[in-house]
């Protein structure tokens, strides 16, 4: 056997097939090593001894080798998909959907009871945006999330009716937020009324990743619709004349909730060493009609003096 390995000739692979059922585990392991070493030099049909074997470890070994083969012959791989084992089914499904002329298998996989296999089908070359939108009604939230992400990558706009259905059936807003930010900022505004803290964090984190300026469409839309809780958190840490002008505009607006405006001021305390920040704070402290805003702004305008003393 050692001589066969040293010759490194894939034509010797057939000599190891009987050893797959040997009583000695050492011989069995060497037979499996031979398949791992040489099978990818041949066609996928050479994996049939592993696929047809009653040993599940052999079946899984064949499944893990499939990615090394060109997706051509499929009959033997369909035998592997028929195994009652998720690893075998996932790996063989991925292989089969790389092959041509497997539309029937694709359609059957879309109806599989396991959501992981449906997602594999939806990620294949056989899937289009019509199928992705159809599966927004899927019973699995994971499938819905996958479809939304895929549609977003395709820049495909989901209908308002589909979004409404997802919200009604209890699809979490947090799953919809990445799609809404990317594709439909106006619909985002309609959906975030009463947004909870967890989803707010998801939204703000995503905005931090996607939006660099107040002119980026999602942030611009939030500003236009007075969503200042979200805007304020997105602004944290951002400096610049445009950003500061927006801050002071919101702070000076008496129609905005005073507690939220006071938060805008409090976030500027880290910049109390900047003269223009102190100057604007003093102006607000003298002109605002809100006692809370006047007090908070006054504290900001004198914060550097307190630090020095």
C-alpha positions as CSV (number, residue, x, y, z in Angstrom):
1,X,0.0,0.0,0.0
2,X,2.8,2.4,0.8
3,X,4.3,1.8,-2.6
4,X,1.0,2.7,-4.2
5,X,0.8,5.9,-2.3
6,X,4.4,6.8,-3.2
7,X,3.6,6.3,-6.9
8,X,1.0,9.0,-6.6
9,X,-1.1,7.5,-9.5
10,X,-4.8,8.1,-9.4
11,X,-5.4,5.1,-11.5
12,X,-4.7,3.0,-8.4
13,X,-7.7,4.4,-6.6
14,X,-9.8,1.4,-7.5
15,X,-7.4,-0.8,-5.6
16,X,-8.4,0.9,-2.3
17,X,-12.2,0.4,-2.7
18,X,-12.3,-3.0,-1.0
19,X,-10.4,-1.6,1.9
20,X,-13.2,0.8,2.7
21,X,-14.9,-2.2,4.4
22,X,-11.8,-3.8,5.9
23,X,-12.0,-4.9,9.6
24,X,-8.8,-3.0,10.3
25,X,-9.5,0.7,10.9
26,X,-6.0,1.6,9.7
27,X,-6.7,0.2,6.3
28,X,-10.1,1.9,6.2
29,X,-8.4,5.3,7.0
30,X,-5.8,4.7,4.3
31,X,-8.5,3.9,1.8
32,X,-10.3,7.2,2.6
33,X,-7.0,9.1,2.4
34,X,-6.6,7.7,-1.2
35,X,-10.0,9.1,-2.2
36,X,-9.1,12.5,-0.7
37,X,-5.8,12.5,-2.5
38,X,-6.7,11.2,-5.9
39,X,-10.4,11.5,-6.5
40,X,-10.4,15.2,-7.7
41,X,-8.1,14.2,-10.5
42,X,-10.9,12.0,-11.9
43,X,-14.6,12.6,-12.4
44,X,-17.1,13.0,-9.6
45,X,-18.4,9.5,-10.5
46,X,-15.3,8.1,-8.8
47,X,-16.9,9.1,-5.4
48,X,-19.7,6.5,-5.8
49,X,-18.0,3.9,-3.5
50,X,-18.1,6.5,-0.7
51,X,-21.6,7.7,-1.6
52,X,-23.1,4.2,-1.8
53,X,-21.4,3.0,1.3
54,X,-23.5,2.5,4.5
55,X,-20.8,4.3,6.5
56,X,-22.0,7.9,7.1
57,X,-18.5,9.2,7.6
58,X,-17.7,8.0,4.0
59,X,-20.9,9.8,2.8
60,X,-19.8,13.0,4.5
61,X,-16.3,12.7,3.2
62,X,-17.7,12.5,-0.4
63,X,-19.9,15.5,0.3
64,X,-16.9,17.6,1.5
65,X,-15.0,16.6,-1.7
66,X,-17.7,17.9,-4.1
67,X,-16.5,21.5,-4.1
68,X,-13.3,20.3,-5.8
69,X,-15.2,18.9,-8.8
70,X,-16.6,20.6,-11.9
71,X,-20.4,20.3,-11.7
72,X,-21.0,18.0,-14.6
73,X,-22.2,14.4,-13.9
74,X,-25.0,14.7,-11.4
75,X,-26.7,11.4,-11.1
76,X,-24.3,10.0,-8.5
77,X,-24.5,13.3,-6.5
78,X,-28.3,13.0,-6.4
79,X,-27.8,9.7,-4.6
80,X,-25.9,11.6,-2.0
81,X,-28.6,14.2,-1.7
82,X,-31.1,11.4,-0.9
83,X,-29.1,10.5,2.2
84,X,-30.9,11.4,5.5
85,X,-28.1,13.7,6.6
86,X,-28.0,17.5,6.4
87,X,-24.3,17.8,5.6
88,X,-24.7,15.4,2.6
89,X,-27.8,17.3,1.5
90,X,-26.3,20.8,1.8
91,X,-23.0,19.9,0.0
92,X,-24.7,17.9,-2.8
93,X,-27.4,20.6,-3.3
94,X,-24.7,23.3,-3.7
95,X,-22.9,21.0,-6.3
96,X,-26.1,20.3,-8.2
97,X,-27.1,23.9,-8.4
98,X,-23.7,24.7,-10.0
99,X,-24.5,22.3,-12.8
100,X,-26.5,23.1,-15.9
101,X,-30.0,21.9,-16.7
102,X,-31.0,21.3,-13.1
103,X,-34.1,23.5,-13.1
104,X,-36.3,20.6,-11.8
105,X,-34.0,20.0,-8.9
106,X,-34.0,23.7,-8.2
107,X,-37.8,23.8,-8.1
108,X,-38.0,20.8,-5.8
109,X,-35.4,22.3,-3.5
110,X,-37.5,25.5,-3.1
111,X,-40.2,23.3,-1.6
112,X,-37.9,21.5,0.8
113,X,-39.0,21.5,4.4
114,X,-35.6,22.7,5.6
115,X,-35.0,26.5,5.4
116,X,-31.3,26.0,4.9
117,X,-31.8,24.1,1.7
118,X,-34.4,26.7,0.5
119,X,-31.8,29.4,1.1
120,X,-29.2,27.5,-1.0
121,X,-31.7,27.3,-3.8
122,X,-32.5,31.0,-3.6
123,X,-28.8,31.7,-3.8
124,X,-28.2,29.7,-6.9
125,X,-27.9,30.8,-10.6
126,X,-31.4,29.5,-11.2
127,X,-33.1,32.1,-8.9
128,X,-34.3,35.5,-10.1
129,X,-35.8,38.5,-8.4
130,X,-39.4,37.3,-9.0
131,X,-38.6,34.1,-7.0
132,X,-36.9,36.1,-4.2
133,X,-39.9,38.4,-3.9
134,X,-42.2,35.4,-3.8
135,X,-40.3,33.9,-0.9
136,X,-40.7,37.0,1.2
137,X,-43.8,35.2,2.3
138,X,-41.8,32.2,3.5
139,X,-42.5,30.8,7.0
140,X,-38.9,31.1,7.9
141,X,-37.6,34.5,9.0
142,X,-34.1,33.4,7.9
143,X,-35.4,32.9,4.4
144,X,-37.2,36.3,4.4
145,X,-34.0,38.0,5.7
146,X,-31.9,36.3,2.9
147,X,-34.4,37.4,0.2
148,X,-34.4,41.0,1.4
149,X,-30.6,41.1,1.4
150,X,-30.4,39.5,-2.1
151,X,-33.0,41.9,-3.4
152,X,-31.2,44.8,-1.9
153,X,-28.0,43.7,-3.6
154,X,-29.9,43.6,-6.9
155,X,-31.3,47.1,-6.2
156,X,-34.7,45.7,-6.6
157,X,-37.5,47.7,-4.9
158,X,-39.9,45.5,-2.9
159,X,-43.5,46.6,-3.1
160,X,-45.1,48.5,-0.3
161,X,-47.7,45.7,0.0
162,X,-44.9,43.1,0.5
163,X,-43.3,45.2,3.2
164,X,-46.6,45.8,4.9
165,X,-47.3,42.0,4.9
166,X,-44.0,41.3,6.5
167,X,-44.6,43.8,9.2
168,X,-48.0,42.5,9.8
169,X,-46.8,38.9,10.2
170,X,-44.3,40.0,12.8
171,X,-41.1,40.1,10.8
172,X,-38.8,42.2,13.0
173,X,-38.0,45.7,11.9
174,X,-34.4,45.0,12.6
175,X,-34.4,42.5,9.7
176,X,-36.0,45.1,7.4
177,X,-33.8,48.0,8.3
178,X,-30.8,47.0,6.0
179,X,-33.1,46.8,3.0
180,X,-35.0,50.0,3.9
181,X,-31.8,52.0,4.3
182,X,-30.4,50.8,1.1
183,X,-33.5,50.9,-1.2
184,X,-36.4,52.8,0.4
185,X,-35.5,55.5,2.9
186,X,-39.0,57.0,2.6
187,X,-40.6,53.7,3.6
188,X,-38.1,53.6,6.5
189,X,-39.6,56.7,7.9
190,X,-43.0,55.1,7.9
191,X,-41.7,52.0,9.7
192,X,-39.7,53.6,12.5
193,X,-42.5,55.3,14.4
194,X,-42.2,53.9,17.9
195,X,-38.9,52.1,17.1
196,X,-37.4,50.3,20.1
197,X,-33.9,50.8,21.5
198,X,-32.5,47.6,19.9
199,X,-33.7,48.4,16.4
200,X,-32.5,52.0,16.9
201,X,-29.0,50.7,17.6
202,X,-29.2,48.5,14.4
203,X,-30.3,51.5,12.4
204,X,-27.7,53.9,13.8
205,X,-24.9,51.4,13.3
206,X,-25.9,50.8,9.7
207,X,-26.2,54.5,9.0
208,X,-22.7,55.0,10.5
209,X,-21.4,52.4,8.0
210,X,-23.3,53.6,5.0
211,X,-23.6,57.4,5.3
212,X,-20.7,59.8,5.5
213,X,-22.5,63.1,5.2
214,X,-25.9,64.7,5.9
215,X,-26.5,64.7,2.1
216,X,-26.5,60.9,1.9
217,X,-30.1,59.9,1.0
218,X,-31.0,58.0,4.2
219,X,-29.7,60.7,6.6
220,X,-31.2,63.5,4.4
221,X,-34.6,61.8,4.5
222,X,-34.4,61.4,8.3
223,X,-33.5,65.1,8.7
224,X,-36.4,66.1,6.4
225,X,-38.8,64.1,8.5
226,X,-37.5,65.4,11.8
227,X,-36.2,62.1,13.1
228,X,-33.8,63.8,15.4
229,X,-33.3,61.0,17.8
230,X,-31.7,58.9,15.1
231,X,-29.9,61.9,13.5
232,X,-28.4,62.9,16.8
233,X,-27.0,59.5,17.5
234,X,-25.6,59.3,13.9
235,X,-24.0,62.7,14.4
236,X,-22.0,61.6,17.4
237,X,-18.3,62.1,16.9
238,X,-18.8,63.9,13.5
239,X,-17.1,67.3,13.1
240,X,-17.4,69.9,10.4
241,X,-19.2,73.1,9.6
242,X,-22.1,71.4,8.0
243,X,-22.7,69.0,10.8
244,X,-22.3,71.8,13.5
245,X,-24.8,74.0,11.6
246,X,-27.3,71.2,11.7
247,X,-26.8,70.6,15.4
248,X,-27.4,74.3,16.3
249,X,-30.3,74.5,14.0
250,X,-32.0,71.6,15.8
251,X,-31.0,72.9,19.2
252,X,-32.5,76.3,18.5
253,X,-35.8,74.8,17.2
254,X,-38.4,75.1,19.9
255,X,-40.7,72.7,18.2
256,X,-38.2,69.9,18.8
257,X,-38.5,68.0,22.1
258,X,-36.4,69.9,24.7
259,X,-35.0,66.7,26.2
260,X,-33.7,65.6,22.8
261,X,-32.3,69.0,22.1
262,X,-30.5,68.9,25.5
263,X,-28.9,65.7,24.5
264,X,-27.5,67.4,21.4
265,X,-25.9,70.0,23.7
266,X,-24.6,67.4,26.1
267,X,-22.8,65.6,23.3
268,X,-20.8,68.7,22.7
269,X,-19.3,68.9,26.1
270,X,-16.3,66.9,24.9
271,X,-15.6,69.9,22.6
272,X,-15.9,72.7,25.2
273,X,-12.4,73.7,24.4
274,X,-13.6,75.0,21.0
275,X,-14.4,78.7,21.1
276,X,-17.1,78.5,18.4
277,X,-18.9,75.8,20.4
278,X,-18.8,77.9,23.6
279,X,-19.9,81.0,21.7
280,X,-22.9,79.3,20.1
281,X,-23.8,77.7,23.5
282,X,-23.8,81.1,25.1
283,X,-26.1,82.5,22.4
284,X,-28.5,79.6,22.9
285,X,-28.4,80.1,26.7
286,X,-29.5,83.7,26.2
287,X,-32.2,83.2,23.5
288,X,-33.9,79.9,24.1
289,X,-37.4,79.9,25.5
290,X,-36.7,76.5,27.2
291,X,-35.3,76.7,30.7
292,X,-33.7,73.3,30.3
293,X,-32.0,74.3,27.1
294,X,-30.8,77.6,28.5
295,X,-29.3,75.8,31.6
296,X,-27.7,73.1,29.6
297,X,-26.3,75.5,27.0
298,X,-25.0,77.8,29.8
299,X,-23.2,74.8,31.4
300,X,-21.6,74.1,28.0
301,X,-20.5,77.7,27.5
302,X,-18.8,77.8,30.9
303,X,-17.5,74.2,30.9
304,X,-13.9,75.0,30.0
305,X,-13.7,77.5,32.9
306,X,-14.8,74.8,35.3
307,X,-12.2,72.4,33.9
308,X,-9.5,75.0,34.4
309,X,-10.5,75.6,38.0
